[in-house]
């Protein structure tokens, strides 16, 4: 059942992004959606509204871009409690360090293996 809920939650998040790009009257690019989802995830997390979605959808809520924003916000909030104001700047990066490192490493490996066109 948890796999189905993860699929549904992740699918709804992706559907919202696609609808935003298709139905808005002005040109919305994937970059706009990326920034909007990361920011939206961080804001919903700071308000305490994203964690219930994570509990329901599991990986379906944590893997999309909004989950990255959620992780940034939770890292910043947690670090502020222990380190004070400086934690607001360092906590988000500490929580997301593994994901960011993996993205950089795999992006570099793909650029070595395949011929990137720019």
Phi, psi and omega in degrees: 000325182293329178293320179294317178296320178297316179298316181293315181295313178297321178295320179294320178298315178294321178299318178299315179298318180294319178296322177299316181290325185275327191254354179280145185288341178252166186288108176253120181266166175302330177295322176297317180295319178303307181296320180295319180290319178296315179295316179298318177297321179293318180293314178298324178293316180297330178275356180082015184263346183272329182300319176299326177293322177294321180293328179280310189264350179055236182296335177296338178258336184268334183281321179297173184300327178295329176293326176295318176297321177299315180294320177299314181294316180296322177296317179294316181295319179294320181287331177296324179295328183260327186247355182082206185300326179299330178296335178297332181267329185262334187295319181297319180290326177295320181289331185254008186301318182295315179296318179294319179296317179297318179297317179294314181297311182291326175297318178295316179298320178293325178292329177286316184289317183251163180270102181288138177250133182228000000 
